[in-house]
Amino acid sequence: MLLSLITSLLLTIATSNATEFPNLVILFADNLGYDDISVFQSKSNPQHTKTPNIDNLAVDGMKFLNWNSAAALCSASRSALLTGRYPVRTGVYPRVFRSDARFGLLPEETTLAEMLKGFGYATKIVGKWHLGHREPFLPTNQGFDSWLGVPYHMSGGSVDNHTCHGDDDGTMLLPLYRDTSIEEQPVQLDDLAIQYASESRSFIQKNSDKDIPFFLYVPFSHVHQLCAPKDMPEQRNCQWAAKENATFSDAVEEMDWIAGEILKALDDFGVTNNTLVLFTSDNGPWVAEQSCSGSKGPFAAEWFRDHSSPSCTACPHDYVPQPTNGQPRRCVLPDTELALEGVPCGEDSGLGSVWEANLRMPALARFPGKIPQGSVSQDLISTLDVIPSFLSLLEKPIPLNLDGKDMSGIFTGESTNIEAKRVLFFWRDGFESGPLPPPYGRFDVAAVKYGSLKAWIWTKSAHYNDDIEQYHDPPLLFDVLADPAESNPLDPSDYLQEIQYIKIMVEKHKQSVDMAFPLCLDADPKYLPCVNRETGCRTGGTLPLETKL
């Protein structure tokens, strides 16, 4: 009897403690441009997208003007968010996990979902995973109770005709997973947003009714998507500037609609006041997709444009260089009207580079009663900081192996300048000499951020643009808050103390890194996800694109 009473009391205490924990909702966009969220757009240069639901997070919470992606590519950025560690430590580099990837985020890594699950949280992911599609690497083996979503980006083979990209790596038709099973292949885009919203709402309702704290991770499939739906063939060549990027705008606004439905669910089930909502993006826009991509906003990489290689001949895949009306070349696909992949010489391609457009993310956070309404932060913050900051809010110990910092005081407005000496390191590939196979070469620290300063050690565009790499000693310095276009280098003689500190920190950081095996480079067609190998499940294969398997 006494044992029964004690057990009952302990369960009551545990349940009481669990219900006091705040919920966490992370809304994570894919390849979103800074100016694609209307609250971040310049009033003098309004863009084509409207995002009223996401904008409301700025009204009710905090707008971050110096939030940085931890990495310049999808898989790496996502691993950094979920582990709080630089991707070079976890092996999620130098590129992304393709549809034929052998590996994913290794099970021995501890994710945010696993941490929160240990505290009694219900955990769910709705959307794009991109950290491995084989069963050992799926979300349900990484701390998530359930998953509905796609294993990689939307241009990785979909129901839509592949007119915006060549089928360069034998891409499979994009599947929709539920937990460990393929539910649709190809995924049906017509109702995908509705499914995402409905799945999220059901999860919120279920756990709110039971007073169970929850972590809902929504890495949108938007906006790294194919250029036009199958019923809009007139837009398949991706040249609709006169239509103000109509299809891309629709994708952004559909993402905003999903966000609005999730925020409404929090209201409807009475948990808004006990939920931290964070919105940001994995990395910036892939401007090589031209009118199919987002806006770089003020981040023009002007110094790079003015100092890049005078002769640029490389084009990706089967595209070839072609000058256009005396302007720098573009990449075209022979015998077609497509001129989509690759960018003119001297232009930052966005995805994969560490120029500001691909690092500085639109970011918003709302936590009623904790985060001041309408507040703005210019503090140097990274996606790496999400785990330690949330653990601090829970008053839980922060693991010592994390690279992120506790920025909860910035979120709540209780402290400023918490990490005055903090430095962010941005790694990238594509340098000529190194142990990785071409075109990756060496994986190295290319740039560093310290306060408002950005110090370039190596400058180069993305690896498929053959602009010459340049080493800088002393580092090439910009004040990226005052000069977001990176157009006017600072005089290094005025920053000798800062440069010395940065050099010391870079060396210390590199010595701390025991570079993991580059998991993203191990791929083989036998690992392609497929529910029916007799038909091939392959874009351009025998399976009709409209067929549901």
Secondary structure, 3 states (H helix, E strand, C coil): CHHHHHHHHHHHHHHHHHHHCCEEEEEEECCCCHHHCHHHCCCCCCCCCCCHHHHHHHHHCEEECCEECCCCCHHHHHHHHHHCCCHHHHCCCCCCCCCCECCCCCCCCCCHHHHHHCCCCEEEEECCCCCCCCHHHCHHHCCCCEEEECCCCCCCCCCCCCCCCCCCCCCECCCEEECCEEEECCCCHHHHHHHHHHHHHHHHHHHHHCCCCEEEEEECCCCCCCCCCCCCHHHCCCCCHHHCCHHHHHHHHHHHHHHHHHHHHHHHCCCHHHEEEEEEECCCCCHHHHHHCCCCCCCCCHHHHHHCCCCCCCCCCCCEEEEECCEEEEEECCCCCCCCCCCCCCCCCCCCCCCHHHCECCEEEECCCCCCCCEEECCCEEHHHHHHHHHHHCCCCCCCCCCCCCCHHHHHCCCCCCCCCCEEEEEEEEECCCCCCCCCEEEEEEEEEECCEEEEEEECCCCCCCCCCEEEEEEEEEECCCCCCCCCCCCHHHHHHHHHHHHHHHHHHHHHCCCCCCHHHCECHHHCCCCCCCCCCECCCCCCCCCCC
